[in-house]
Amino acid sequence: MTIFKFVATVLVAIGLVIAAQAEEKSAKETAKEVGHAVGTAVHEVGHETKKVVKKTGHAVKKAAQDTGHAFRDGAKEFKEAVKGERG
């Protein structure tokens, strides 16, 4: 969920407050509904953020492994080249 969607959800929650007050619900019921709507939105943002971070972490891990393998292979080739010149 993007920040835009989060803000939109919060605005919807505020709309629920206004609608709830129009229906003459108690302040406690209204607060509970708004809290639930905002809590749901925050949970969704957290869940989506977790997925993005996980994908990014996997990409960084793969890049680090590829870089390490390239360094290792380059070092082997360098060592063989140095041995070949001396031998």
C-alpha positions as CSV (number, residue, x, y, z in Angstrom):
1,M,0.0,0.0,0.0
2,T,1.4,3.3,-1.0
3,I,1.4,6.4,1.2
4,F,-1.3,7.8,-1.1
5,K,-3.5,4.8,-0.3
6,F,-2.8,5.2,3.4
7,V,-3.8,8.8,3.3
8,A,-6.9,8.0,1.4
9,T,-7.8,5.3,4.0
10,V,-7.3,7.8,6.8
11,L,-9.6,10.2,5.0
12,V,-12.2,7.5,4.6
13,A,-11.9,6.9,8.4
14,I,-12.5,10.5,9.1
15,G,-15.5,10.3,6.8
16,L,-16.7,7.4,8.9
17,V,-16.5,9.6,12.0
18,I,-18.7,12.3,10.3
19,A,-21.1,9.6,9.1
20,A,-21.2,8.0,12.5
21,Q,-21.9,11.2,14.2
22,A,-24.8,11.9,11.8
23,E,-26.2,8.6,12.9
24,E,-26.0,9.7,16.5
25,K,-23.7,7.0,17.7
26,S,-21.9,7.3,21.0
27,A,-18.4,8.9,21.0
28,K,-17.1,5.5,22.2
29,E,-18.6,3.6,19.3
30,T,-17.3,6.3,16.8
31,A,-13.8,6.2,18.3
32,K,-13.8,2.4,18.1
33,E,-14.8,2.4,14.4
34,V,-12.2,5.1,13.5
35,G,-9.6,3.3,15.5
36,H,-10.4,0.1,13.7
37,A,-10.2,1.7,10.3
38,V,-6.9,3.5,11.0
39,G,-5.5,0.3,12.6
40,T,-6.4,-1.7,9.5
41,A,-4.7,0.9,7.3
42,V,-1.6,1.0,9.4
43,H,-1.5,-2.8,9.4
44,E,-1.8,-2.9,5.6
45,V,1.0,-0.4,5.2
46,G,3.2,-2.4,7.6
47,H,2.5,-5.6,5.7
48,E,3.3,-4.1,2.3
49,T,6.4,-2.5,3.7
50,K,7.6,-5.8,5.1
51,K,7.1,-7.4,1.6
52,V,9.1,-4.7,-0.1
53,V,11.9,-4.9,2.5
54,K,12.0,-8.7,2.1
55,K,12.3,-8.4,-1.7
56,T,15.0,-5.8,-1.4
57,G,16.9,-7.9,1.1
58,H,16.9,-10.9,-1.2
59,A,18.1,-8.7,-4.1
60,V,20.9,-7.3,-2.0
61,K,21.9,-10.8,-0.8
62,K,22.0,-12.0,-4.4
63,A,24.1,-9.0,-5.6
64,A,26.5,-9.5,-2.7
65,Q,26.9,-13.2,-3.5
66,D,27.5,-12.4,-7.2
67,T,30.1,-9.8,-6.3
68,G,31.8,-12.2,-3.9
69,H,31.9,-14.9,-6.6
70,A,33.3,-12.4,-9.1
71,F,36.1,-11.3,-6.7
72,R,36.9,-15.0,-5.9
73,D,37.1,-15.9,-9.6
74,G,39.2,-12.8,-10.4
75,A,41.6,-13.6,-7.5
76,K,42.0,-17.2,-8.9
77,E,42.7,-15.9,-12.4
78,F,45.2,-13.4,-11.0
79,K,46.9,-16.0,-8.9
80,E,47.2,-18.4,-11.9
81,A,48.5,-15.5,-14.1
82,V,51.2,-14.7,-11.5
83,K,52.2,-18.3,-11.2
84,G,52.4,-18.7,-15.0
85,E,54.7,-15.7,-15.3
86,R,57.1,-16.9,-12.7
87,G,57.0,-20.6,-13.6
